[in-house]
Amino acid sequence: MDIGKRIRQLRIKNDLTLEELASRTELTKGFLSQLERNLASPSIQTLEDITEALGTTMSTFFAEEANSKVVFTQADAFLDEQATQTIHWIVPNAQKNDMEPILLELQPGAQSKHIDPHEGQEMGYVLNGRIYLVRGQDRKGSLVRKGETFYISGDASHYLENRSDRPASVLWISTPPIF
């Protein structure tokens, strides 16, 4: 994280000059200038004083930077290729978010991993092919075709199965993250 850049952004957002921030924090204008240009590093106590003067908290100061990226490209995705399936983690580090989306490609006759019962919900959208959503003891499953969606509670074990002779792809989203 670029701490200096973040301090400068918040200072400008609060319409403060370096001199005004220096007065509020009892730091020198020169030291704050060095911080903003990453020529100096603040102690934790100094950073707490600065964030307080900028009307924020330490957790918010650091969290906003982590959440600032909202668009992800193919280059950001992590790929797990196996013999019968490929999983694309399309949002990096999604396990720390409230929901986790993956793109699952299932080869003919393949099954996804079996998901144990969990708190939360899942939703899937079939992009290509068709899959069966198999839940609990019902081995027959529910057919979900291209362009169709499934939405389930995580209260029963379940998995996806491709019983066709063509590959299938599914956008599968879980909350909380389970993949």
Number of C-alpha atoms within 10 A of each C-alpha: 8 11 18 19 14 16 21 19 13 16 21 13 10 13 12 14 13 20 15 14 20 19 13 14 20 12 16 14 17 12 16 24 18 15 19 21 16 14 11 13 16 16 9 10 9 14 19 17 17 24 20 15 18 21 11 13 16 14 9 11 20 14 11 11 13 10 9 8 8 6 7 11 8 11 7 12 17 15 14 11 11 9 8 14 20 18 20 18 21 20 20 14 11 16 17 10 13 10 17 22 23 22 21 22 23 27 21 19 14 19 19 19 12 12 15 13 14 14 11 15 16 19 16 22 19 21 18 17 20 26 28 19 22 20 21 13 10 10 11 10 17 15 16 19 18 15 12 14 15 15 13 15 14 19 14 15 14 22 17 25 23 23 18 15 11 13 19 24 22 27 18 19 20 22 19 19 17 16 15
